[in-house]
Amino acid sequence: MSTKITDQIQVRIDSKTKNEARRILEGLGLDISTAVKMMCKQIIFTKSLPYEIRDENGFTPKKSQELREAIIEAENSDKAFTSVGELMKDLES
């Protein structure tokens, strides 16, 4: 007969986040404990986080940086357009 030894993980999290996550997970047929176990298994299998990190706008850090660079480039550009047609012409050239 084999005995499975388990460890306990304690996590501090604000009530709002916990309740929102619990509600969503219950809709998926999971509890928080099972979801955490699944995430830990995926970390082991993939040797990375099992999801992409995104900011509040939905961008990955790489895309967010690309957007910041594009904004800076646009602000430093001397191009200006008075119509969409003019912009489209410039894009085509």
C-alpha positions as CSV (number, residue, x, y, z in Angstrom):
1,M,0.0,0.0,0.0
2,S,1.5,3.3,-1.0
3,T,0.8,6.5,0.9
4,K,0.8,9.8,-1.1
5,I,2.5,12.6,0.8
6,T,1.2,16.1,0.0
7,D,2.4,19.5,0.9
8,Q,0.3,22.6,1.5
9,I,0.7,25.9,-0.3
10,Q,-0.6,29.1,1.3
11,V,-1.2,32.2,-0.8
12,R,-2.3,35.6,0.2
13,I,-4.6,37.2,-2.3
14,D,-7.2,39.9,-2.1
15,S,-10.8,38.8,-1.7
16,K,-12.1,40.3,-5.0
17,T,-9.5,38.5,-7.0
18,K,-10.1,35.2,-5.2
19,N,-13.9,35.5,-5.6
20,E,-13.8,36.4,-9.2
21,A,-11.4,33.5,-10.0
22,R,-13.5,31.1,-7.9
23,R,-16.6,32.1,-9.8
24,I,-14.9,31.6,-13.2
25,L,-13.3,28.3,-12.2
26,E,-16.6,26.9,-10.9
27,G,-18.1,27.7,-14.2
28,L,-15.4,25.5,-15.7
29,G,-16.1,22.8,-13.2
30,L,-12.9,23.4,-11.2
31,D,-12.1,24.6,-7.7
32,I,-9.1,26.8,-6.9
33,S,-7.1,24.0,-5.5
34,T,-7.4,21.9,-8.7
35,A,-6.6,24.9,-10.9
36,V,-3.4,25.6,-8.9
37,K,-2.4,21.9,-9.2
38,M,-3.0,22.0,-12.9
39,M,-1.0,25.2,-13.3
40,C,1.9,23.7,-11.3
41,K,1.8,20.6,-13.5
42,Q,1.9,22.7,-16.7
43,I,4.9,24.7,-15.3
44,I,6.7,21.4,-14.9
45,F,5.7,20.1,-18.3
46,T,6.6,23.3,-20.2
47,K,9.3,24.6,-17.9
48,S,7.6,28.0,-18.2
49,L,4.4,29.8,-17.2
50,P,1.5,28.1,-19.0
51,Y,0.1,31.4,-20.3
52,E,1.2,34.6,-21.8
53,I,1.7,37.6,-19.5
54,R,-0.4,40.5,-20.7
55,D,-0.9,44.1,-19.5
56,E,-4.2,45.8,-18.8
57,N,-4.6,46.5,-22.5
58,G,-4.1,42.9,-23.5
59,F,-0.6,43.4,-25.0
60,T,2.3,41.1,-24.3
61,P,5.4,42.9,-23.0
62,K,7.0,42.6,-26.4
63,K,4.0,44.0,-28.2
64,S,3.7,46.8,-25.6
65,Q,7.3,47.8,-26.2
66,E,6.8,47.7,-30.0
67,L,3.8,50.0,-29.6
68,R,5.7,52.5,-27.4
69,E,8.5,52.5,-30.0
70,A,6.0,53.1,-32.9
71,I,4.4,56.0,-31.0
72,I,7.8,57.6,-30.3
73,E,8.7,57.1,-34.0
74,A,5.4,58.7,-35.1
75,E,5.8,61.6,-32.7
76,N,9.3,62.3,-34.1
77,S,8.2,62.0,-37.7
78,D,7.6,65.1,-39.8
79,K,4.9,63.4,-41.8
80,A,1.4,64.8,-41.5
81,F,-1.7,63.9,-43.5
82,T,-4.9,65.9,-44.1
83,S,-6.9,62.9,-45.3
84,V,-7.1,59.2,-45.2
85,G,-6.5,59.1,-48.9
86,E,-3.3,60.9,-48.4
87,L,-2.2,58.5,-45.7
88,M,-3.1,55.5,-47.9
89,K,-1.0,56.9,-50.8
90,D,1.9,57.3,-48.4
91,L,1.5,53.7,-47.2
92,E,1.4,52.3,-50.7
93,S,4.7,54.0,-51.7
